[in-house]
Amino acid sequence: MTNSIPHELIFGEIYIPPLLLVVALAYLLTSIVSAISVRFDFYKYIAVPAIAELSLLIIFTGLIGRLIII
């Protein structure tokens, strides 16, 4: 029987929760998608860009959390 409960990642004496790494990766992807959107001028179709970026962050966090098993 495998244990599917996520555990902390250990780097030396530093304990890092897996969700922190997932959110960091999601933030990186959100920044890349936002930069591409600005470059191709898609932001003129978005009323509130801050909410769009927050929504992308939440979507990417959910997707990465489902795809990566730590």
PyMOL commands that set and color helices and strands:
alter all, ss='L'
color gray80, all
select helices_A, chain A and resi 18-39+43-45+49-67
alter helices_A, ss='H'
color red, helices_A
select strands_A, chain A and resi 9-11+14-16
alter strands_A, ss='S'
color yellow, strands_A
deselect
rebuild
show_as cartoon
